[in-house]
Amino acid sequence: MATLEDIEELIGQVAEGDRAAFQRLYALTSAKLFGVSLRILRRRAEAEEALQDSFVKIWRHADRYRATGYSPMTWLITIARNTAIDRLRARRARGEDLSEAEDLASSAPGPEAQAIASDERARLTACLEELEPDRAEAVRGAYLMGHSYKELAEAHEVPLNTMRTWLRRSLLKLKECLGR
């Protein structure tokens, strides 16, 4: 099991063009990033394409990692999440029906992964419950369902900048809560 320091070191090596480090980074993180993409897109084939696009972006932009100030997994997950959301929005723009998810082959995690995911989900759920209900709903909409800030602002009947403020402050509160 790789540590965050290991992943950070691999990203640094990828920034220098080290293909072996890129392969190791892929091996260590692709399952998690695929899960992020699949949760958003709900179509296995499209999630696989989004994962591939994500790793192309990681290869091209690994040198930008240090400037972000994020943990290495947060940085990687953000790339995967944003890539999947871009695909989801493109689907919406084409007018595709988003209500029907493609049947997925069983990719059920093993018992250890389920236990870890359950613990992480419980921690996140507890932290979301500390937020005001409308703020928690907005965070779920933006970061789990892929809704745009504009869509959320309209749904909550608040100005766009207010929605941005809600989300920024909510993320700071979540970060603090998860860090306890």
NUMINU-483972 format. One record per residue: residue number from 1; x, y, z of N, C-alpha, C in turn. Coordinates in steps of 0.05 Angstrom, whole numbers, padded with zeros to 5 digits, always signed. Each point is the difference from the previous one (the first is absolute). Example, Ala and Ser with C-alpha at 12.3 -4.5 7.8 and 13.67 -1.06 7.14 Angstrom:
// residues 2
1 / +00264 / -00114 / +00156 / -00018 / +00024 / +00000 / +00018 / +00024 / +00000
2 / -00007 / +00021 / -00014 / +00016 / +00024 / +00001 / -00015 / +00022 / +00014
This chain:
// residues 180
1 / +00017 / -00023 / +00000 / -00017 / +00023 / +00000 / +00018 / +00025 / +00000
2 / -00004 / +00017 / -00019 / +00016 / +00024 / -00003 / -00010 / +00022 / +00019
3 / +00019 / +00016 / +00010 / -00007 / +00022 / +00017 / -00005 / +00025 / -00018
4 / -00011 / +00021 / +00012 / -00004 / +00025 / -00015 / +00027 / +00011 / -00009
5 / +00021 / -00004 / +00016 / +00027 / +00009 / -00008 / +00010 / -00015 / -00024
6 / -00006 / -00026 / -00001 / +00008 / -00016 / -00024 / -00014 / +00011 / -00025
7 / -00026 / +00005 / +00002 / -00015 / +00010 / -00023 / +00010 / +00027 / -00008
8 / +00006 / +00017 / +00020 / +00011 / +00027 / -00006 / +00027 / -00002 / -00014
9 / +00017 / -00019 / +00009 / +00026 / -00004 / -00013 / -00004 / -00010 / -00029
10 / -00019 / -00018 / -00004 / -00005 / -00010 / -00027 / -00010 / +00023 / -00019
11 / -00017 / +00017 / +00011 / -00009 / +00023 / -00016 / +00024 / +00018 / -00008
12 / +00018 / +00004 / +00018 / +00024 / +00015 / -00006 / +00017 / -00013 / -00022
13 / +00002 / -00027 / +00001 / +00015 / -00014 / -00020 / -00015 / +00001 / -00027
14 / -00026 / -00001 / +00001 / -00016 / +00002 / -00025 / +00004 / +00027 / -00013
15 / +00002 / +00021 / +00017 / +00005 / +00027 / -00010 / +00026 / +00001 / -00015
16 / +00019 / -00017 / +00007 / +00026 / -00001 / -00014 / +00000 / -00019 / -00024
17 / -00024 / -00012 / -00006 / -00002 / -00017 / -00023 / +00006 / -00029 / +00005
18 / +00000 / -00009 / +00024 / +00007 / -00027 / +00008 / -00024 / -00019 / -00006
19 / +00002 / -00016 / -00021 / -00022 / -00017 / -00008 / -00004 / -00023 / +00021
20 / +00020 / -00010 / +00012 / -00003 / -00021 / +00020 / -00015 / +00010 / +00024
21 / +00006 / +00025 / +00008 / -00014 / +00012 / +00022 / -00030 / +00004 / -00007
22 / -00005 / +00007 / -00025 / -00027 / +00004 / -00009 / -00015 / -00027 / +00001
23 / +00012 / -00021 / -00009 / -00012 / -00027 / +00002 / -00006 / -00007 / +00028
24 / +00018 / +00005 / +00019 / -00004 / -00006 / +00028 / -00022 / +00017 / +00011
25 / -00001 / +00026 / -00007 / -00021 / +00018 / +00009 / -00027 / -00010 / -00009
26 / -00001 / -00009 / -00025 / -00025 / -00011 / -00011 / -00008 / -00025 / +00016
27 / +00019 / -00017 / +00004 / -00007 / -00025 / +00015 / -00010 / +00006 / +00028
28 / +00011 / +00020 / +00013 / -00008 / +00006 / +00027 / -00026 / +00016 / +00003
29 / -00007 / +00015 / -00021 / -00022 / +00019 / +00003 / -00024 / -00004 / -00019
30 / +00004 / -00016 / -00021 / -00021 / -00002 / -00020 / -00026 / -00011 / +00010
31 / +00000 / -00019 / +00019 / -00025 / -00011 / +00010 / -00017 / +00022 / +00014
32 / +00013 / +00016 / +00016 / -00013 / +00021 / +00014 / -00011 / +00021 / -00019
33 / +00016 / +00008 / -00020 / -00008 / +00020 / -00019 / -00022 / -00011 / -00018
34 / +00001 / -00025 / -00007 / -00022 / -00012 / -00015 / -00026 / +00001 / +00015
35 / +00002 / -00006 / +00026 / -00024 / +00001 / +00017 / -00013 / +00028 / +00000
36 / +00017 / +00020 / +00001 / -00010 / +00028 / +00000 / -00014 / +00005 / -00027
37 / +00012 / -00008 / -00022 / -00012 / +00004 / -00026 / -00026 / -00015 / -00003
38 / +00000 / -00025 / +00009 / -00023 / -00017 / -00003 / -00023 / +00010 / +00017
39 / +00005 / +00010 / +00023 / -00021 / +00011 / +00017 / -00014 / +00024 / -00014
40 / +00015 / +00016 / -00013 / -00011 / +00023 / -00014 / -00014 / -00007 / -00026
41 / +00013 / -00017 / -00016 / -00010 / -00006 / -00027 / -00019 / -00023 / -00001
42 / +00002 / -00019 / +00018 / -00018 / -00023 / +00002 / +00000 / -00018 / -00025
43 / +00020 / +00003 / -00017 / +00003 / -00017 / -00023 / +00029 / -00009 / -00001
44 / +00003 / -00026 / +00001 / +00027 / -00011 / +00003 / +00018 / +00009 / -00023
45 / -00009 / -00003 / -00025 / +00017 / +00007 / -00023 / +00008 / +00029 / +00001
46 / -00019 / +00017 / +00006 / +00006 / +00029 / +00001 / +00019 / +00006 / +00023
47 / -00003 / -00014 / +00023 / +00017 / +00005 / +00023 / +00029 / -00009 / -00007
48 / +00002 / -00022 / -00015 / +00027 / -00009 / -00009 / +00013 / +00021 / -00018
49 / -00015 / +00011 / -00018 / +00010 / +00021 / -00018 / +00008 / +00025 / +00017
50 / -00016 / +00007 / +00019 / +00006 / +00023 / +00017 / +00025 / -00005 / +00016
51 / +00004 / -00025 / +00009 / +00024 / -00007 / +00015 / +00025 / +00004 / -00018
52 / -00003 / -00010 / -00025 / +00023 / +00003 / -00018 / +00006 / +00030 / -00005
53 / -00021 / +00016 / -00004 / +00004 / +00028 / -00004 / +00013 / +00013 / +00025
54 / -00009 / -00009 / +00023 / +00011 / +00010 / +00025 / +00030 / -00005 / +00002
55 / +00009 / -00024 / -00007 / +00028 / -00006 / +00001 / +00016 / +00014 / -00021
56 / -00012 / +00006 / -00023 / +00014 / +00017 / -00020 / +00005 / +00028 / +00013
57 / -00021 / +00011 / +00013 / +00003 / +00026 / +00013 / +00021 / -00001 / +00022
58 / +00000 / -00022 / +00015 / +00020 / -00003 / +00022 / +00028 / +00000 / -00012
59 / +00004 / -00015 / -00022 / +00026 / -00001 / -00013 / +00009 / +00027 / -00009
60 / -00019 / +00015 / -00013 / +00007 / +00026 / -00011 / +00004 / +00022 / +00021
61 / -00014 / -00003 / +00023 / +00000 / +00022 / +00020 / +00012 / -00007 / +00027
62 / +00015 / -00022 / +00001 / +00011 / -00008 / +00026 / +00018 / +00021 / +00012
63 / +00012 / +00017 / -00017 / +00018 / +00021 / +00010 / -00016 / +00022 / +00014
64 / -00026 / +00001 / -00003 / -00017 / +00020 / +00014 / -00008 / -00009 / +00028
65 / +00005 / -00025 / +00007 / -00009 / -00010 / +00026 / +00009 / +00017 / +00023
66 / +00025 / +00006 / +00002 / +00011 / +00015 / +00023 / -00014 / +00026 / +00004
67 / -00008 / +00014 / -00021 / -00011 / +00026 / +00001 / -00028 / +00000 / +00012
68 / -00014 / -00023 / +00001 / -00028 / +00000 / +00009 / -00003 / +00000 / +00030
69 / +00019 / -00012 / +00014 / -00002 / -00002 / +00029 / -00018 / -00022 / +00010
70 / -00011 / -00016 / -00018 / -00017 / -00023 / +00008 / +00017 / -00024 / +00007
71 / -00013 / -00019 / +00014 / +00013 / -00026 / +00005 / +00001 / -00014 / -00028
72 / +00018 / -00019 / -00003 / +00002 / -00012 / -00027 / -00026 / -00014 / -00009
73 / -00013 / -00014 / +00019 / -00025 / -00014 / -00008 / -00022 / +00020 / -00006
74 / -00001 / +00022 / +00014 / -00021 / +00020 / -00005 / +00005 / +00011 / -00028
75 / +00025 / +00006 / -00007 / +00006 / +00010 / -00026 / -00008 / -00019 / -00022
76 / +00007 / -00026 / +00003 / -00007 / -00020 / -00020 / -00031 / -00003 / -00002
77 / -00013 / -00002 / +00023 / -00029 / -00003 / +00000 / -00014 / +00024 / -00013
78 / +00011 / +00024 / +00005 / -00012 / +00024 / -00012 / +00002 / -00002 / -00030
79 / +00022 / -00009 / -00011 / +00003 / -00002 / -00029 / -00020 / -00021 / -00010
80 / -00003 / -00023 / +00013 / -00018 / -00020 / -00009 / -00029 / +00010 / +00001
81 / -00007 / +00013 / +00023 / -00027 / +00010 / +00004 / -00007 / +00021 / -00021
82 / +00018 / +00019 / -00005 / -00006 / +00020 / -00020 / -00002 / -00011 / -00028
83 / +00016 / -00020 / -00006 / -00001 / -00012 / -00027 / -00027 / -00014 / -00003
84 / -00009 / -00015 / +00021 / -00026 / -00013 / -00001 / -00023 / +00019 / -00002
85 / +00002 / +00022 / +00015 / -00022 / +00020 / -00001 / -00001 / +00013 / -00027
86 / +00023 / +00005 / -00013 / +00000 / +00012 / -00027 / -00014 / -00019 / -00019
87 / +00005 / -00026 / +00003 / -00014 / -00019 / -00018 / -00030 / -00001 / +00006
88 / -00007 / +00002 / +00025 / -00029 / +00000 / +00008 / -00014 / +00024 / -00012
89 / +00013 / +00023 / +00002 / -00011 / +00025 / -00011 / -00003 / -00001 / -00030
90 / +00020 / -00013 / -00013 / -00001 / -00003 / -00029 / -00024 / -00018 / -00007
91 / -00004 / -00020 / +00016 / -00023 / -00018 / -00005 / -00026 / +00016 / +00003
92 / -00002 / +00016 / +00020 / -00024 / +00017 / +00004 / -00004 / +00019 / -00024
93 / +00022 / +00012 / -00009 / -00001 / +00018 / -00023 / -00010 / -00013 / -00025
94 / +00006 / -00026 / -00003 / -00009 / -00015 / -00023 / -00029 / -00010 / +00004
95 / -00011 / +00005 / +00023 / -00028 / -00008 / +00006 / -00004 / -00029 / +00006
96 / +00021 / -00014 / +00008 / -00002 / -00028 / +00006 / -00016 / -00004 / +00026
97 / -00014 / -00022 / +00002 / -00015 / -00006 / +00024 / +00020 / -00009 / +00021
98 / +00001 / +00014 / +00022 / +00018 / -00006 / +00022 / -00012 / -00017 / +00021
99 / -00026 / -00006 / -00002 / -00013 / -00015 / +00021 / +00006 / -00030 / -00001
100 / +00007 / -00010 / -00023 / +00005 / -00029 / -00002 / +00030 / -00005 / +00000
101 / +00008 / -00015 / +00019 / +00029 / -00007 / +00002 / +00003 / -00027 / -00015
102 / +00022 / -00002 / -00014 / +00007 / -00025 / -00014 / +00005 / -00022 / +00021
103 / -00008 / -00024 / -00007 / +00006 / -00022 / +00018 / +00030 / -00003 / +00003
104 / +00008 / -00003 / +00025 / +00028 / -00002 / +00005 / +00008 / -00028 / +00007
105 / +00022 / -00009 / -00010 / +00010 / -00026 / +00009 / +00008 / +00003 / +00029
106 / -00001 / -00022 / +00014 / +00006 / +00001 / +00028 / +00029 / +00009 / +00004
107 / +00003 / +00022 / +00013 / +00027 / +00010 / +00007 / +00000 / +00005 / +00030
108 / -00016 / -00017 / +00014 / -00003 / +00003 / +00029 / +00027 / -00002 / +00014
109 / +00006 / +00018 / +00018 / +00025 / -00001 / +00015 / +00000 / -00023 / +00019
110 / +00023 / -00009 / +00008 / +00003 / -00021 / +00019 / -00007 / +00009 / +00028
111 / +00000 / -00017 / +00020 / -00007 / +00006 / +00027 / +00017 / +00023 / +00012
112 / +00026 / -00001 / -00004 / +00017 / +00021 / +00012 / -00007 / +00027 / -00012
113 / -00002 / +00001 / -00026 / -00007 / +00025 / -00013 / -00028 / +00010 / +00008
114 / -00019 / -00018 / +00004 / -00026 / +00008 / +00009 / +00001 / +00011 / +00028
115 / +00016 / -00012 / +00017 / +00003 / +00010 / +00028 / +00012 / +00028 / +00000
116 / +00021 / +00004 / -00016 / +00013 / +00026 / -00001 / -00020 / +00021 / -00011
117 / -00013 / -00007 / -00022 / -00019 / +00018 / -00012 / -00023 / +00007 / +00019
118 / -00009 / -00020 / +00014 / -00022 / +00004 / +00020 / +00009 / +00020 / +00021
119 / +00024 / -00003 / +00010 / +00011 / +00018 / +00021 / +00002 / +00028 / -00012
120 / +00011 / +00003 / -00024 / +00003 / +00026 / -00012 / -00027 / +00013 / -00005
121 / -00019 / -00016 / -00010 / -00027 / +00010 / -00005 / -00013 / +00010 / +00026
122 / +00004 / -00016 / +00022 / -00012 / +00008 / +00025 / +00012 / +00026 / +00010
123 / +00026 / +00003 / -00002 / +00014 / +00025 / +00008 / -00011 / +00024 / -00016
124 / -00001 / -00004 / -00027 / -00010 / +00022 / -00017 / -00029 / +00006 / +00006
125 / -00016 / -00020 / +00004 / -00029 / +00004 / +00006 / -00002 / +00016 / +00026
126 / +00015 / -00008 / +00020 / -00001 / +00014 / +00026 / +00008 / +00030 / -00004
127 / +00021 / +00004 / -00016 / +00009 / +00028 / -00004 / -00021 / +00016 / -00016
128 / -00012 / -00013 / -00020 / -00022 / +00014 / -00015 / -00023 / +00007 / +00018
129 / -00006 / -00017 / +00020 / -00022 / +00006 / +00018 / +00006 / +00024 / +00018
130 / +00026 / +00008 / +00003 / +00007 / +00023 / +00015 / -00006 / +00026 / -00016
131 / -00003 / -00002 / -00026 / -00007 / +00023 / -00017 / -00030 / +00006 / +00002
132 / -00007 / +00024 / -00007 / -00028 / +00006 / -00002 / -00012 / -00017 / -00023
133 / -00025 / -00009 / +00003 / -00011 / -00018 / -00020 / +00002 / +00010 / -00029
134 / -00006 / +00025 / -00005 / +00002 / +00010 / -00028 / +00029 / +00000 / -00010
135 / +00019 / +00006 / +00018 / +00028 / +00000 / -00008 / +00009 / -00029 / -00006
136 / -00008 / -00019 / +00016 / +00007 / -00028 / -00004 / -00012 / -00010 / -00027
137 / -00024 / +00008 / -00005 / -00013 / -00008 / -00025 / +00014 / +00012 / -00024
138 / +00009 / +00025 / +00003 / +00015 / +00013 / -00022 / +00027 / -00014 / -00005
139 / +00014 / -00008 / +00022 / +00025 / -00014 / -00003 / -00004 / -00027 / -00014
140 / -00021 / -00015 / +00008 / -00005 / -00025 / -00013 / -00006 / +00004 / -00030
141 / -00016 / +00021 / -00006 / -00007 / +00005 / -00027 / +00024 / +00007 / -00017
142 / +00017 / +00017 / +00011 / +00024 / +00009 / -00016 / +00021 / -00022 / -00003
143 / +00006 / -00014 / +00022 / +00023 / -00018 / +00000 / -00006 / -00029 / -00003
144 / -00025 / -00008 / +00003 / -00007 / -00028 / -00004 / -00018 / -00004 / -00025
145 / -00017 / +00020 / -00005 / -00019 / -00002 / -00023 / +00009 / +00015 / -00025
146 / +00020 / +00017 / +00003 / +00011 / +00014 / -00023 / -00016 / +00024 / -00009
147 / -00017 / +00011 / +00017 / -00016 / +00024 / -00008 / +00018 / +00024 / +00000
148 / -00005 / +00018 / -00018 / +00016 / +00025 / -00002 / -00009 / +00019 / +00022
149 / +00018 / +00019 / +00006 / -00007 / +00020 / +00020 / -00026 / +00015 / -00008
150 / -00002 / +00006 / -00026 / -00024 / +00014 / -00009 / -00025 / -00016 / +00005
151 / +00000 / -00026 / -00006 / -00023 / -00018 / +00005 / -00007 / +00000 / +00030
152 / +00020 / -00002 / +00017 / -00004 / +00000 / +00028 / -00011 / +00027 / +00010
153 / +00010 / +00021 / -00010 / -00009 / +00027 / +00008 / -00030 / +00003 / -00007
154 / -00007 / -00009 / -00024 / -00028 / +00001 / -00008 / -00018 / -00018 / +00017
155 / +00009 / -00024 / +00006 / -00015 / -00019 / +00016 / -00004 / +00010 / +00028
156 / +00020 / +00014 / +00011 / -00002 / +00010 / +00028 / -00010 / +00029 / +00001
157 / -00005 / +00011 / -00024 / -00010 / +00028 / -00003 / +00018 / +00020 / +00015
158 / +00026 / -00002 / -00006 / +00020 / +00019 / +00011 / +00017 / +00010 / -00024
159 / +00012 / +00023 / +00003 / +00019 / +00010 / -00021 / +00023 / -00019 / -00003
160 / +00012 / +00000 / -00024 / +00022 / -00018 / -00007 / +00023 / +00004 / +00019
161 / +00007 / +00025 / +00006 / +00023 / +00004 / +00018 / -00006 / -00010 / +00029
162 / -00025 / +00001 / +00008 / -00007 / -00011 / +00026 / +00004 / -00030 / +00000
163 / -00007 / -00013 / -00022 / +00004 / -00029 / -00002 / +00030 / -00007 / +00002
164 / +00016 / +00016 / -00014 / +00029 / -00005 / +00001 / +00011 / +00003 / +00028
165 / -00010 / +00020 / +00014 / +00008 / +00004 / +00028 / -00009 / -00023 / +00017
166 / -00025 / -00009 / -00003 / -00010 / -00023 / +00015 / +00019 / -00023 / -00003
167 / +00006 / -00006 / -00025 / +00016 / -00024 / -00006 / +00029 / +00003 / +00011
168 / +00012 / +00023 / -00004 / +00027 / +00004 / +00010 / +00001 / -00003 / +00030
169 / -00018 / +00013 / +00014 / +00000 / -00001 / +00029 / -00007 / -00029 / +00010
170 / -00018 / -00013 / -00014 / -00008 / -00027 / +00008 / +00024 / -00019 / -00004
171 / +00015 / +00003 / -00021 / +00023 / -00017 / -00004 / +00021 / +00005 / +00021
172 / +00004 / +00025 / +00009 / +00018 / +00005 / +00021 / -00009 / -00013 / +00026
173 / -00026 / +00001 / +00006 / -00010 / -00013 / +00024 / +00003 / -00030 / -00002
174 / -00005 / -00012 / -00023 / +00004 / -00028 / -00004 / +00029 / -00008 / +00004
175 / +00018 / +00016 / -00011 / +00029 / -00006 / +00003 / +00007 / +00000 / +00029
176 / -00009 / +00020 / +00015 / +00006 / +00002 / +00028 / -00012 / -00024 / +00015
177 / -00025 / -00008 / -00006 / -00013 / -00022 / +00013 / +00015 / -00026 / -00006
178 / +00007 / -00005 / -00024 / +00014 / -00025 / -00008 / +00028 / -00001 / +00011
179 / +00011 / +00023 / +00006 / +00027 / +00000 / +00011 / +00001 / -00006 / +00030
180 / -00023 / +00000 / +00013 / -00001 / -00006 / +00029 / +00005 / -00029 / +00006
